[in-house]
Amino acid sequence: MQLDWSVIPEYIWFLLAGAVLTVLIAAISIALGFAGGILVGMGRISNNFLVHGVTTCYVEAFRGTPLLIQIFLIFFGLPSLGIYFDPIPAGILALSLNSAAYQAEIFRGGVQSISKGQMEASRAMGLSYNQTLLNVIIPQGLRNALPAYTNEFITLIKDSSLVSIIGVMELTLRGKIVIGLTFQPFVVYIFIAILYFIMTYVTSRVLRQIETKKAIPGMIGVE
């Protein structure tokens, strides 16, 4: 079969619209996963046996099962319990819950990388435990974990392609539609791969710029 690169200009806006939706889904999932990861990560380092146990079970469950199965459970499984989600909310929910489990471990590792001397010194200066945690330990832990967060965010952008399986009209599904119309799988998939590369490259560059500054803007206690 002869390669026909003219299908790209013909369908470029259709594919770019899918790329925009992919970015939107990934951005929302990253933000929700980050917030959830902080909460779950706090539970993972908690001294409360129940809180620690529940959050540990959550992390192990979502890290130990395929993301695709989690998407199926939310979109196809929950309706049997009377809980219904449209494709896009279902995809975002699955991606967010999955990412929160991984980000919780990133957060936990970052916080636990801070020496105990930091806590002791802060307490000696008159700060309460919560003040020390919020103003000293967590900001430094997040800063130390930035490389791991970068990898997780890039992974999530690529994993967002899985929501195409439940009918979300993001980049991958739109690419399949174009292939069905043009019978040019190599050309279309090459272009889709380029778009994903651009999205992940820009994300990695932005986050690595933050890494080089050695600070998280807006976080208290970080110089």
N, C-alpha and C positions, 0 to 999 in steps of 0.2 A: 504493500500500500504506500502510495506517495504521500510524503508529509506536506500538509497544507497549512502554512503559518498564517495565512490570511484569516483563519477562524479567530485568531486572537483579537485583531482590531474589530472584527465583526461582533464579538461577544464580550469585549473588554469591560464595558460598563456593567453588564450583567454579573461578571465575575468580581469586579471591584465592589459592587454592592454587597456581595457575599463576604468579601474581605472586611468591609466595614462592620458587618454584623459579627464576624469572627472576633474582631478587635473589641467590640462592645461586650460580647459574651465573656471574653477572656478578662477584660478589665473589671467587670462587675464580679466575676468569680474570684479574681485575685483579691479584690477589696474585701469581699465577704469572707474568703478563706483566711485572709490576714487577721481580720477581727476575731473570727472563730478560733484561729490558731493561737492567738494571744490568750483567749479565755481557757481553751483546753490545755495550753501549755502551762498556765498558772495552776490548773488542777493537777497537772503531772508533777509539779514541784511542791504541791501542797502537803502539809503534814497530816491533813485530815484523811483518815483511811478510806472513808466512803468516797470522797471527792476524787482522791487519787485512783481508786479502783475503777470508778465509772469512766473517768477520762482515759485511763489506760485501756480499758475494754474498747472504747470508741476508736482510739488510735490504732489498736491492733486489728480491729474489724475492718476499718477502711483501708489500712495499708496492706492487709492480708487477702483482699479480694479484688478482682479486676474491676477497673473503672467502668468498663462496658456493662458488666453485670449490675453494678450500682445504678447506672442509667436505666437499665431495663427494669430493675426493682421499683424505681421511683415512677417511671412512666407507664409501665405495663402492670406492675405488681400492686401498687397502692390503690388503683381503682377497685380492686377486689375488696378493699377495706372501706370503700366509699370516699377515697381521697383522690381527687383528679387534678392534674396539672396539664396545661398546654405545653407543647414541645419546648419552646424557649425557656419558660420558667423551670420546667423539669430538668433541662440540660444545665442551666445555671445552678440549680440546687445540687445536682449530683456533682458537678465540678467543684462547687464551693465546699461541700461536705468532705469530699476526697482531699482537696487541697488543704483544708483546715487540719486534717490529721497529719499531713506531712509538715505543714508549717508549725504545728504544735511541737513537733520534735526538733525542728530547727530552732524555735524559740527556747525550748528547754535546754538544748545544747549550748546556745549562746549565753543564757543566764548562768548556767552551771560552770561556764568557762571563766567566770569572774571569781577571783580569789576571795576566800572568806574574810581576808583582811580588810577588804573594802567595806563589808558590812560592819565589822568590828570598829573600824575607824569612824565610820559615819555615826554609829550609835554613840561612840565616845564624844562626838562633837555635839550631841544632843538631839539628833534626828531620831524620830520614831522608826519602828520597823517598816511601816507602810511608806513613810517618807523616803527612807533609804531605798526601798524597793523601787518606788516610782521615779525617784530623782537621780539615783546613782546606778543601781544594779541593772534595771531593765534597759535604760538607754545604752549602756555599755554592751549589754548582751546582744541587743539588736544590731549595734554597730559591728560587733564581732561576727554576727551571723549573716551579714550582707551578701557574701559570696554564695552561701547556700540558698538564700532567698532569690538571688539572681537566677540560679539554676532551676529552682522551683517555678518561678514565673515563666521562664522560657518553656519549660516542660508543659505547663498548663496551657499556654498558647497552642502548642502542637496537639495536646490532648483534646482541645476543644473540637477538633475535627470529628471526634467520636459521636458528637450529638447529631451528626448528619444521619445516623442510623435511625433516629426517631422522627425524622422529617424536618429538622431545623434547616432552613434554607441558607446555611452559611456557605463558606467558600468551597468546601469539599463537595457538598451535595450539588451546588450549582455547577461545579466542574463535571460531575457525573451526567448532569442534564445536557450540558454542552457536548459531551462525548457521545451521548445518545443521538444527538441531532447531527453531528458532523463526522462521527466515526474516526476521530483523530485523538486517540487516547494519549499517545506520546507527546504531542504538541501541547495539549491541554494540561496534562499532569506536570510537564516541565514548567509551564507558566504558573501553575498553582504552587509548585515547589518554590519558585522564585518569590512569589508573594509571601509565602510563609517565612522564607529566609529573611526577607526585608523586615517583617514584623518582629521576628525574634532578634535580628541583629540590632535594630533600633532600640528594642527593650534592653538588650544586654549593654549597649553603649551608654544608655541613660543611667542604668543602675551602676555601672562601673565608674561613671563620673562621680556618682554619690560616694562610692567606695573610696575613691582617691581623695575625697575631701575629708574622709575619716570622721564624718559626722552625719547625723540624721536631722535634717532641718525641722525645727519646731519641737524637738525633744529637749526636755529640761535636763540640765546637768551635763550636757555634752558641749565641749568647747569647739 
